[in-house]
Structure formats: structure tokens, C-alpha cells
Amino acid sequence: MNTTLSGNGIRELALVTPGMPASDGDGVRMTRIIGTPELNMLDPFLLLDAFGSDSPQDYIGGFPSHPHRGFETVTYLLAGRMRHKDNAGNEGVIEPGGVQWMTAGRGIVHSEMPEQENGLLMGFQLWVNLPARAKMTKPGYQEYPPAGVPLEQREDGTQVRVVAGTTSEGTTGAVKNDWVKPTYLDVTLPAGLSFEQAVGAGDNTFLYVIEGELLVGGLQKLLAHRTLGILGRGDRVQVGSPSGARFLLVSAQPLNEPVARGGPFVMNTRDEIIQAFDDYRHNRF
């Protein structure tokens, strides 16, 4: 799906998907939600994986060294710890509530390995496309520990961890991105309350329910546990939850550019993908 959703008013639930079981890296089990036959992409979002298991065999192999070019990877953890290393000498550990927003740009080779041998590892990886003018930019990171990601505590008990964007109460997230101007919120909503957030009228926007269930929009359509909902036209997201919920709200401007994929590379043309493989083979990353 590569559609611009625009308009005014409250956004209603337009499409729902639970994703599909997948395996990546060295046998890491996950649910692929964006990047499937049902939902190939939601411009500028190329992929969304949700992982969560307390069985080490589901994650212990991690993601050994692999290349990327032409987009950004966003790793956000809810539980456990992941160690990141790359071929430029960068290294760090992502912890629960922390985020790593990596701009692969013209090319990087990195690994993401669990920093634990047992216990729960849970989180998300989102791929965000780069515009053609930025695909060959210098690689870089916006990496923040939990304390570096603003946590908005509202008087009614609602909590909003603000990875990117600005909430309706004025809290601005840690990550800056002027290419697609993303909003990335992790919201914990107590039972019986509602939540509202302004988004760009031209944005593509989705919700993913981590815990509980949501009633979405003026029509109060149900979005169940571990389900992604794409929202239709409008400039406001409005949800409620009779029993309480935790969810992601993610929104950004579409690029409306051609997309050419080749495994770990995302460019605008097939020739650029061929060049990416050639550059990687000849150690030009």
C-alpha cells in the first residue's frame, strides 16, 4: 500500500492486519506487520517487525553483521537489551524505553545481538524510507537511553513516551527527522480514558496495540491486541479503551517516490540496487 491519506477531522480505522510469522537474522522469530504480501509498505514505512519472547531459542542468534543502504532503521525496545556494533567502530546497548534511529544512508554494515542469555526480549524494528536526495548521505545515529526519551505523565494517569514528534500537550521527542517529519509515540492509556493526538493531514498513520484493545475514531471500531490499524483521512487521532491499553502511534509524511528493494537495500531504481550490491561486494561501504 503506497497511498497518501489526507483530509480533516478524526481519522477512522481503514485497514487492520495482525501481520504474519517470520524469521530473520540468525533464526530470530518475529511477527512481520509491514512488509508482507498483505501490506507491502505504508509510505514512508517500509517494514515493521514486532518481536517478543522469553524463550532464548527464539532470539539468541540475533542479527549478525549485515549491510543496509538507502533508508533508516528504528529499533525500540520494551524489554531486554540489544548490543549494536558497526563497521565504523560505533557500539552501544539499547535498553527498554531506549531507541536507536539509524540512518544507513550510503551504506553501513552492522550487527544487533541480544545482550542477554535468558529472559524476555521484546520490541520493534521499523524501516523508514529516505528521499532520493538523501539516500547516499553519510550514515549516522540518533541513539538515546531511556532517560533521553521524554516521558509525558498526564494528570489522568496517561503516559506517553515520545520517541519523535510533539504531543498535543507539547512534549517533543528526542529524534529529529526533517525528511518525513515523523511522530512515534508509545502510549499507556488507563481504563475508561480517551487519547487524542494531532497528525499531519497528509501523513500516513498507523496504530499498533501492544496490550489491551482500542476503540478507534468517531465510529469506535475495535482494534485488538497485537494488531496494526491503518487510519484513514484526517488530522486527528482519537482512541479510547474501556479496559486500558498500551499502543504505538506512528505517523509521517509520504515520499511519493519510486521504491526499488533488494534485500537489505532500498533505492529508487533497479540499477541503484545493482550498484549497492556491487559496492558491498567490493567493500565500498
N, C-alpha and C positions, 0 to 999 in steps of 0.2 A: 504494500500500500504506500503510495507516494503522492499524497494529496494534501493540499493546503486547506485547512479548516478555518474559516473566518466568519465574522459576524459580531453581533452584540447580544448581550444578555447572558443568562445562565446556560452553561453547557450541559447538554444531556448525554447520556450513555449511548454511544453509536455502535460499538462493536466490543464483544467480550471474547477472551481466549484464555484457557489455562496453560497454553504452551504445550511442549512435548518433551518427553525424556530425552536426554542427550548425554554424551560423554565427550570430554575434551582434555587437552593436556595429556598427562600420563594416567588416563583412566579415571579422571575426576567426574563423578556423577552429578548431574545438574538438571534443571528444567530450562529449556530454551524457549523464551517467550516472544521475543522479536528476533527475526532471522530464521523463520520457519516457512514451510510451504503455505501455511495459512496467513502468516503476516511476515512478508519478506523484509519490509522496513517501514518505518514511520518517519519520513524525512524531518529532521536530520539524523534520527536514531536508526542505526544500522543493525544493532543486536542488543538484546537484554537477556542475560543468564542469571538465574537465581539458584544458589547452591545452599544446602543446609543439611548437615548430617553429623551425628555423634559417633558414627562408625568410621574409624580411621581408614578402612579399606576403600571408602568412598572418596577420600580426598588426599591421602598421604602421598600419592605420586606427584601431586601438584602440577605446575605448569613449567617444565624445564625450558631452557633457553629457546626462544623463537623470535622471529622478526615481525615488525609492523611498519607500514608506511601509509600516509595519506589521511589519517583520522586520529581521534583521541580515544583512549580507554579510561573509564572511570570505575575504580574499584572502591566499593563502600561496604564496610564490614559491620555486622550486627553482633557477631560472636566469634571468638577465636583470634588468631594472629597469623598474618602472612608476611613473609620476607621477600622484598623486591631487590633484584640486582640487575644492572645493565652493562653493556659493553663500553660505556663511557665512564665507568667507575662509580656510578651512583648506587647507593644501597640504603635501605630503610625497612622498618617494620610497620605495617598497617594494623591498627588495633580497633576494637569495637567503637563505633562512633567517629572513627577517623576516615579520611578519604584521600585517595591518590588520583588526581586528574592528570593523566599523562598525555602530552602532545607528541605523538610519534613523528609527525612531520615527515621530513625527507628520509628518515629511516633510523630504527633503533632495534637492538637485539636485547631482550630482557627475559628474566625468569621471575615467576611468582610461586613461592614454595611455602607450605604450611610451617609455621614456627611452633609446632606442637605435634605430639605423637598420639594424643588421645583428646577426648572432649569434643564439644560442639564447635564446628566451623560453619558460619552462616553469613551470607551476604549476597552482593550483586556485582556483576560487571556489565556496564553499559558502554556501547561504542557510539561515539558522536562524530558525525562526518565533519570534515574540513572543506571549506570552499576551494575551488580550483586555485585561487591566488595564494592559498596558504598551505597547500599540500606538501610543498617542498621546503617549508620553513624549518628552522633549526629545532630539533627535539627539545622538550623541556617538561618540567613538572610543576604542578601546584599540589603540594602534599602537606596535609595538616593532621596533627594528632587530634584526639577527641576534644581536648581543651581549646583547640584552634578553630573548631567548627561551632559557630554560635548556637546556643540552645535557648530558645524563647520559651519562657514559662508564663503562661497566661493565668489570670486570676481565677478562671473557671476550671483550672487543672489541666487544660490542654498544653501539650509540649510540642514544640516544633524545632527540630534540628535542621538548620539552614545551611545546606551544602553550597547552593548557588541561588541567586535571585534575591528578592526582597519580599518579605511577608506583608500582609495587609496591615500589620501593626508596626512596620518599619524596621524590622531586623534584616540586615543584609548579610548574605552568606560569604563564606571565605573565598570561593572560587570566582574568578573573573573570566569572562569569555565574551568578546565583542563580535565574534563571528555569527553566533546564533542566539546570543543573549538568553542562556538557559535559566530556568527555575528548577531546583532539585530540593524538595522538602521531604523530611521523614517526620510524619505527624502521628502523635499518640493522642487519640480523642476519647475522653471518658464517656461512659454510658449516658445516653439521653441528650448529648450535646450535638451541635452542628458546627461546621467549619466552612469558612468562605475565603477564597483567595482570588485576587485579580490576576489574569494572564493576558498576554498579548492577543488581540483579536485575530491576528494572522498565524498564531502559534499552532503547532500540533502538540496535543496534550494527552497524557495518559495517567491513570491511577493504577497502582498495584497494591493489593490488600495483603499485608504481612500477617496480621492477626484479626480475628473477628470478621465483621462484614459491614458494608456501607450501603446507605440509600443515597443514590446519586441524582442530583439535579432537581428541578421542579416536579418531575414525574416520579421521583423517589424509586427509581429502578434499583434492584438489588445487585450488588457486586460482591461475590462470595470470597471467602478465604482463599488465598493463593491464586487469585485470578486477576488478569490485567483487563482494564477497561479503557478503550479509546473514547475520548469525548468529542462531541460534535461542535458546531459553530457557537461562538460566544466569547465574552471577555471576562467571565467569572466562573469559577468552580465552586459548587456548593454541595456539601455532603453532610450526612448525619449518620448516627449509629446508635440504635436503641440499647445495644449491649456493650458498646465500646469497641474501638478498633485501633490498629496501627497500620499505616499505609504510606506509600510513596506517592508524591505528586510531582510529575516531571513534565516540563513544557519547554519548547524552544521554537525559534523561527525556522521554517524550512528553507533549504538552499535552492531547491528547484533546479538542480543541475543534473546532468547525466551521471550515472553511477556504474562503474566497472569494478567488479570484485574478482580477486584471485587469491583465495585462502586468506593469508594474514595481511593482504594489501587491498586498499580501496582507493581507486583513482577515478578519473573521468572517462578514460578511453582504454580500449584493449591494448593498444600499443604502449601506454604508460604502465600497464600491468606487466607486460612482457619485459619492459625496461627494469621494473622493480625486481623481478626475479633474476635478471641478468646482473644487476648491481649487487644483489645479495650474494649470488654465487661467486662473484669476484671481489667480495669483501669491501664493497664501497659504502657500506652503512657505517 
